[in-house]
Amino acid sequence: MSADALLDTLLRAYGPRRAVLHTAAGAAEARGVGGSLVAAVEAHGLGALAAALPAGARLLLEDPDVELELTRAADGARLRVRWEGGAAFEEQVALPAAPRALDGLRAPPPRAPAVPSAAGAPSSIPLRGDALRAALHQPAAPLRVLPAGEVAAGGAGPGLPVPAADAARLGGGAFCAAHGLRLPVFSGAMAGGIGSVDILVEMAAAGMMGSFGSGGLPLSDIARALADASARLPAGAPSCWNLLHSPAEPGLEDATVDLYLSHGVTRVEASAFMGLTPALVRFRLRGARLVGGRAEAPHRILAKVSRPETAEAFLRPAPAALLAELVAAGALSADEAAAGALLPVAEDITVEADSGGHTDRRPLVVVLPALLRLRDRIAAEQGYAARGCVPRVGAAGGLGDPASVYAAFALGAAYVVTGSVNQACAESGTSDLVREMLAAAKVTDCVSGPAPDMFEIGAQVQVLGAGTLYAQRAGRLYDIYRRAAGLHDIPADERQKIEKTIFQRPLDDVWADTRAFWAARDPRELARAEADPRHQMALTFRWYLGLSSRWARAGEASRQRDFQIWCGPAMGLFNDWTRGTPWARPEARRVAAVNRALLTGAALLQRVDAAAALGATLPDGARDIPPAAAFAG
């Protein structure tokens, strides 16, 4: 059969809009009505067409929404299908033992093409391999699971539709509704201003929320940050401000709350609390009232917890005795206290697992389900549903790629809080040197060292171990603190070593600077130190612990070995996910894009699992969401 005759025959059999046949003699082309190609392939298959082609021939068939390319070989044919929008797959076509004649085949009536989409037109031609993987990783590409477990492109036709990926629907939507967000995520506070105003601005612009890291900053710096945020954030844009528990300086919590209330702050992220304090409850209930028998409060606490007993205190209303104390002191009105008796202290409880900084390093898969059940028991006991204030439970710690974020939502989290991954972004309030160190971190590069703010009680923080000796050097100081009665009691050789390697100056000079600091900040601490040599030693050692994080934020290269960089394993997980991509470099990391990518990737994993639940047979790598797909989302 001549090339022209073959083209005329296949136009009648398959009804494409255009057909081009390439043979050794050259190329021939024919045009038809179009609109029938997909239906004809479904009806007739491709075996007869492949058998009719000369050996070595290549046939191109085009329709408005799909293109088929069939290349004949001696023992079969190779099919390549390209859908409008770029999705494509290839497969072998076997030659039938007794091929039908094309002359006896007729194309079905032309049908209107589907609305163009990333995955192409409706079809029962299954996607396979890379094409199926790519289609699953497109948030809105319409797909259908066919009865045999294969997946076809298009939103119309046989099979069960695969739902689109929608990051905004992760967690059920209650957190977004409560805080005016588009995506259920906020960037957790990182002390010392690492959680910066820049982060607040960028997250808010993208429909997310940031938490300013006020811990460890003087009140004057926090006041400047509040003024900066007020000038740069649009009116009504959500933001959160950290309130870090300060057991050594309880007056600092009260002063911080006073500052927040004077600047109209309505949300605080409560961190490192071991129980309720008057300052926390005062913030929560300032302006609270009863309206029609229902309690309302303009201020919200987002409490970060890792222990059930701490979570329970936040999930319940403030104790009556504490409310009475605050009323007696004039810190709350009787009406505010009455409303507080009906409200949980925190409406958002963030379960903190293995995170950077203060952490109990608890596994999320253990602590989150336990605290969800605790929330449910307390909510039922208190009748919160009838009061319209059932607390939400979120997840933090170890969230560094789409799989970990999706796992948190699958466990029942209403929202997620990211931490370490934000510190390596361009907007964080740290140095480029630290960002470089974080971008090189592996999941095994985290260690624990003494916490500067809770040094005396032996509390630990999780920090980056690669490239710094902070954990070892601070641990050595804590060991000396446990053994010695004061600076005078440190053996001379040991004192000389720590002066040379850790402090890099005489301890007497360090104490002189420390004494001047506390004389200005809190003379009561100074009086206590002068009466207690062991407390004097603790304050002197805390000079190193406090400056180590400042050296890191300032990028003081000469003290790099002393950097205290709060970091959890999520940092290494993110680096592993983005290895070999542009986002491996810290200068390419933007905080809003990183958080959006993590949630987009989680939503894509939810889509993949939905396809599996509908009976789809998934290709290898379907659950491995590439960074390019998530960042593009």
Secondary structure, DSSP 8 states (H G I E B T S, - for coil): --HHHHHHHHHHHH--SEEEEEETTEEEEEE---S-HHHHHHHH-SHHHHHHS-TT-EEEEEETTEEEEEEEETTEEEEEEEETTS-EEEEEE---SS---GGG-------------TT-S--SSEE-HHHHHHHHTSTT--EEE-TTS-EEESSSSSSEE-----GGGGGGSHHHHHHT-SSSEEE---TTTTS-HHHHHHHHHTT-EEEE--TT--HHHHHHHHHHHHHHS-TT---EEEEE--TT-HHHHHHHHHHHHHTT--EEEEES-SS--HHHHHHHHTT-EEETTEEE-S-EEEEEE-SHHHHHHHHS---HHHHHHHHHTTSS-HHHHHHHTTS-S-SEEEEE-S-SEE-----HHHHHHHHHHHHHHHHHHHTHHHHT---EEEEESS--SHHHHHHHHHTT-S-EEE-HHHHTSTTSSS-HHHHHHHHT--TT-EEEEE-GGGGGGT-EEEEE-TT--HHHHHHHHHHHHHH-SSGGGS-HHHHHHHIIIIISS-HHHHHHHHHHHHHHH-HHHHHHHHH-HHHHHHHHHHHHHHHHHHHHHHT-GGGGGG---B--THHHHHHHHTTTSGGGSGGG--HHHHHHHHHHHHHHHHHHHHHHHTT----TTTT---HHHHHH-
